[in-house]
Amino acid sequence: MKKMYENNVIEIEKAVVFCPIEDEKEKTFQFAEIERLCTSANLQVEKIFYQNIKAFNPRTIVGEGKLEEIKTFVKENDIDVLVVDFKLTGSQLRNLTSELQIKVLDRILLIIDIFALNAKSNEGKIEVKLAQNKYLLTRLSSMQGSFGRFGGTGAGMRGPGETKLELDRRKLESEIISLEKEIKKIKISREQNRQARKKSNIKSVVIGGYTNAGKSSLFNLLTKDDIFVKDKLFATLDTTCRRMFLGEDKYCTLTDTVGFISKLPHELVESFSSTLEEIKTADLVLHVVDVSDENYERNIEITNEILDNIGATKNRLVVLNKSDLLKKPVEIKPNEIIFSVKKKTNLERLKEKIKEKLFG
């Protein structure tokens, strides 16, 4: 049923996905995105089921006929997890768990789980734990006991330190207050660092963009650093800041941040507010895009929407990365530069563009 990879002792769980479809035109994009999310959470997707959102069943979100179809497939294929690409209530999670007798994750819990897998620093772990606790607190009364019968490991069960989630309201509320205090301290420390940079007249550049577009690889290339890079969603959660030389006695700070995704959960935006502050206060945003992705224009829209919502500067430069993987030419707009981290295509031109954007 479950595969173990001895090198990293990674447990791969078999999953099915249910996608409520609101717009037929978005279906291909939605399927590709949720499958990549599942892969990043060590889930092997066996099948994707979908249904028009108009067939919504308030009890389980899944229509009765479709639920029976999923139930049959789950039994016949020894499935471990159902992933629902939607924000579920606690009672919907509990009802689906009861119907299928397997673990059920909604979109929010899946993304939080990926964050839990990838949080390395103390700050990242605090932010993930806060997101987990806020998610659980709003669903406590209706999902009590939903996960316990499936053990305390695997997708949805992970957290900083691999601790089992405690479903106790008072404990959660107390933890949330404590974690928010820690986040506040981090925010104060970051603000002090920003003020010190301002006094030194050092311009700040932040790398942002859709997750897995090559942000960390670009950061390493521009700063000659060696931060963790992996071909999976949200591989980098921890904010890293370095000094970057632009030539002609010009310097700036360059910061790598967490990637974005469509329908970024509110719980994560709130919990990672100290990280997102770096983007809000930057002088320039390097908006990195995987131009080889057939949905790259949609990814640009998603990132711009998030940047606008968090109040990021309009001073942005779109870096169309992974151009070495392009199979056909693409239109380059005035505020865009074609680039390849792998081939170092247009590296000096990119530095010139950054310099222009910062110093005129």
C-alpha positions in Angstrom: 0.0 0.0 0.0 2.7 2.5 1.0 6.2 2.8 -0.5 9.2 3.7 1.5 12.3 5.3 -0.1 15.2 4.3 2.2 17.5 7.1 1.2 15.3 9.8 2.9 12.8 7.5 4.6 10.0 9.3 2.7 6.6 7.7 2.9 4.6 7.9 -0.3 0.8 7.7 0.2 -1.6 6.8 -2.5 -4.2 9.5 -3.1 -7.3 10.4 -5.1 -8.3 14.1 -5.7 -11.7 15.6 -6.0 -11.9 19.0 -7.8 -15.1 21.1 -7.7 -15.0 22.9 -11.1 -16.2 26.5 -11.3 -14.9 27.3 -14.7 -14.3 24.7 -17.4 -11.6 26.9 -19.0 -9.6 26.6 -15.7 -9.9 22.9 -15.4 -6.6 21.9 -16.9 -4.7 24.5 -14.8 -6.6 23.4 -11.7 -5.7 19.7 -12.2 -2.0 20.4 -13.0 -1.7 22.6 -9.9 -3.4 20.3 -7.4 -1.4 17.3 -8.7 1.9 19.2 -8.2 0.8 20.1 -4.7 0.1 16.5 -3.9 3.5 15.4 -5.3 5.1 18.0 -3.1 3.3 16.5 -0.1 4.6 13.0 -1.0 1.3 11.9 -2.3 1.0 9.7 -5.4 -2.2 10.8 -7.3 -4.0 7.7 -8.7 -7.0 9.5 -10.1 -8.6 12.9 -10.2 -12.4 13.1 -9.9 -14.2 16.3 -10.7 -17.7 17.8 -10.7 -19.3 21.1 -11.5 -19.6 23.3 -8.4 -23.4 23.6 -9.1 -23.7 19.9 -7.9 -22.4 21.0 -4.5 -23.6 18.9 -1.6 -23.5 20.8 1.7 -22.9 17.7 3.7 -19.7 16.5 1.9 -19.4 18.9 -1.1 -19.3 15.8 -3.3 -22.5 14.8 -5.1 -24.0 11.5 -4.0 -23.3 9.6 -7.2 -19.8 11.0 -7.4 -19.2 10.0 -3.8 -20.1 6.4 -4.5 -17.8 6.4 -7.5 -14.9 7.7 -5.3 -15.8 5.2 -2.6 -15.6 2.2 -5.0 -12.3 3.4 -6.4 -10.8 3.9 -2.9 -11.7 0.4 -1.9 -10.5 -1.3 -5.1 -7.2 0.6 -5.2 -6.2 0.6 -1.5 -6.1 4.5 -1.4 -4.8 6.2 1.7 -5.9 9.8 1.3 -8.6 11.9 -0.4 -7.5 15.5 -1.3 -10.4 17.9 -1.9 -9.3 21.0 -3.9 -11.5 23.3 -1.9 -11.8 24.8 1.6 -13.9 22.4 3.7 -15.7 22.9 6.9 -14.9 20.7 9.9 -18.2 18.8 9.5 -17.5 18.2 5.8 -14.1 16.8 6.6 -15.6 14.6 9.3 -18.5 13.4 7.0 -16.1 12.5 4.1 -13.7 10.7 6.5 -16.7 8.7 7.9 -18.0 7.9 4.4 -14.6 6.8 2.9 -12.8 5.5 6.0 -9.6 7.2 4.8 -7.8 10.4 5.7 -9.3 13.5 4.1 -7.3 16.7 3.4 -8.7 19.9 2.0 -6.6 22.4 -0.1 -5.6 24.5 3.0 -4.5 21.6 5.1 -2.5 20.2 2.1 -0.6 23.4 1.6 0.0 23.8 5.3 1.3 20.2 5.3 3.8 21.1 2.5 4.9 24.1 4.5 5.4 21.8 7.5 7.6 19.5 5.5 9.8 22.3 4.3 10.1 24.6 7.3 13.7 24.4 8.4 14.3 27.6 10.5 12.8 28.3 13.9 10.9 31.2 12.4 9.4 29.0 9.6 8.4 26.4 12.1 6.6 29.0 14.3 4.8 30.3 11.2 3.7 26.8 10.1 2.5 25.9 13.7 0.5 29.1 13.9 -1.2 28.3 10.6 -2.0 24.8 11.7 -3.4 25.9 15.0 -5.6 28.6 13.4 -6.9 26.0 10.8 -7.7 23.5 13.6 -9.3 26.0 16.0 -12.1 27.0 13.6 -12.9 23.3 12.9 -12.4 21.8 16.3 -16.0 21.0 17.4 -16.9 19.3 14.1 -13.8 17.3 13.3 -12.8 15.9 16.7 -11.4 12.4 16.2 -11.4 12.6 12.4 -7.7 11.9 12.0 -6.9 9.9 15.1 -7.9 6.5 13.7 -5.4 6.9 10.8 -2.4 7.3 13.0 -0.2 10.3 13.5 2.0 10.2 10.4 1.9 11.1 6.8 0.2 14.0 4.9 -1.9 16.2 7.2 -0.2 14.9 10.3 3.1 16.7 10.0 4.2 19.7 11.9 7.3 21.2 13.4 9.2 18.5 15.2 6.8 15.9 13.8 4.5 16.3 16.8 1.0 14.9 16.8 -1.7 17.6 16.6 -3.6 18.0 19.8 -7.3 18.8 19.3 -7.8 20.8 22.5 -9.4 24.2 22.3 -7.7 25.8 25.4 -4.3 24.4 24.4 -4.7 25.7 20.9 -5.8 29.1 22.0 -2.9 29.4 24.4 -0.4 28.2 21.8 -1.8 30.7 19.2 -1.3 33.6 21.6 2.2 32.5 22.4 3.1 32.0 18.7 1.7 35.4 17.8 4.0 36.9 20.4 6.9 35.2 18.8 5.9 36.4 15.3 5.6 39.9 16.8 9.2 39.7 18.1 10.4 38.6 14.6 8.5 41.5 13.0 10.2 44.0 15.3 13.6 42.5 14.6 13.0 42.6 10.9 11.8 46.2 11.1 14.9 47.2 13.0 17.0 45.6 10.2 15.0 47.5 7.6 15.4 50.8 9.3 19.2 50.2 9.6 19.3 49.5 5.9 17.3 52.7 5.2 19.7 54.8 7.2 22.5 53.3 5.1 20.6 54.2 1.9 20.8 50.5 0.8 18.1 49.7 -1.7 16.2 46.4 -1.2 15.2 43.9 -3.9 12.9 41.0 -3.1 12.5 37.9 -5.3 8.8 36.9 -5.5 6.6 34.8 -7.8 4.7 31.7 -8.3 6.2 28.7 -6.4 8.8 26.6 -8.2 9.6 29.3 -10.8 13.3 29.2 -10.0 13.5 32.0 -7.4 16.0 30.3 -5.1 18.2 29.3 -8.1 18.2 32.9 -9.3 19.0 34.1 -5.8 22.0 31.7 -5.7 23.2 32.9 -9.1 23.0 36.6 -8.3 24.5 36.4 -4.8 26.9 33.4 -5.4 25.1 31.7 -2.4 24.1 28.1 -2.0 20.6 28.1 -0.4 18.4 24.9 -0.8 16.9 24.3 -4.2 14.6 21.5 -5.2 12.1 20.9 -8.0 8.9 20.9 -5.9 6.4 23.4 -4.7 7.3 25.5 -1.6 10.8 24.0 -1.3 12.0 27.3 0.1 10.1 28.8 3.0 12.8 30.6 5.0 13.6 34.1 4.1 17.2 34.7 3.1 18.8 38.1 2.6 22.2 38.8 1.1 24.1 41.8 -0.3 24.4 42.0 -4.1 26.9 43.9 -6.1 25.5 45.6 -9.3 28.6 47.2 -10.6 29.8 50.8 -10.7 30.0 50.9 -6.9 26.2 50.1 -6.6 24.9 47.6 -4.1 21.5 46.4 -2.9 20.1 43.7 -0.6 18.5 40.7 -2.3 15.9 38.7 -0.4 14.5 35.3 -1.4 10.9 34.7 -0.1 8.2 32.0 0.0 6.5 31.3 -3.4 2.9 32.1 -4.2 0.0 29.9 -5.5 -3.6 30.4 -6.6 -6.1 30.8 -3.7 -3.3 31.2 -1.2 -4.9 30.2 2.2 -5.8 33.1 4.4 -4.3 31.2 7.4 -0.9 31.2 5.7 -1.0 34.8 4.6 -1.7 35.8 8.3 0.8 33.4 9.8 3.6 34.3 7.3 3.0 38.1 7.7 6.5 38.7 9.0 7.9 37.0 5.8 5.5 38.9 3.5 6.5 42.2 5.2 9.8 41.9 3.3 7.9 42.1 0.0 5.7 44.9 1.2 8.7 47.2 2.0 11.0 46.3 -0.9 12.2 49.0 -3.4 11.9 46.5 -6.2 10.2 43.1 -6.7 11.9 40.6 -9.1 8.8 38.7 -10.3 10.2 35.3 -11.4 8.1 33.3 -13.8 8.6 29.8 -15.2 8.1 30.8 -18.9 8.2 27.1 -20.0 5.0 26.4 -18.0 2.1 26.5 -20.5 0.1 28.4 -17.8 2.8 31.0 -17.1 0.5 33.9 -18.0 -2.0 32.7 -15.5 0.8 32.4 -12.9 1.8 36.0 -13.6 -1.8 37.1 -12.9 -2.0 35.1 -9.7 1.3 36.6 -8.4 0.3 40.2 -9.4 -3.0 39.8 -7.6 -1.2 38.6 -4.4 1.4 41.4 -4.6 -1.3 44.0 -5.0 -3.3 42.6 -2.1 -0.4 42.8 0.3 0.6 46.3 -0.8 3.8 45.5 -2.6 5.6 48.2 -4.6 4.5 48.6 -8.3 8.2 48.8 -9.1 8.4 45.3 -10.5 10.5 43.5 -13.1 9.2 40.2 -14.6 12.0 37.7 -15.1 10.8 35.0 -17.6 13.0 32.2 -16.3 13.7 28.7 -17.8 13.8 30.1 -21.3 16.1 27.2 -22.2 13.1 24.9 -21.9 10.9 26.9 -24.3 9.5 25.0 -27.3 8.2 28.1 -29.1 8.8 31.8 -29.0 6.9 34.0 -26.5 6.0 37.7 -26.6 8.3 39.8 -24.4 6.5 42.8 -22.9 8.3 46.1 -22.0 8.7 45.3 -18.3 9.9 41.7 -18.9 13.3 40.1 -19.5 13.8 36.6 -21.0 16.2 34.7 -18.8 17.7 31.3 -17.9 19.4 30.6 -14.6 20.8 27.3 -16.0 22.3 29.0 -19.1 22.9 32.3 -17.4 21.2 33.9 -20.4 21.0 37.7 -20.1 22.6 37.8 -16.6 24.4 41.1 -17.2 21.3 42.6 -18.8 19.3 41.6 -15.7 21.7 43.3 -13.4 21.5 46.5 -15.6 17.7 46.4 -15.5 17.8 46.0 -11.7 20.2 49.0 -11.5 17.9 51.1 -13.7 14.8 50.2 -11.6 16.6 51.1 -8.4 18.7 54.1 -9.3 17.2 55.4 -12.5 
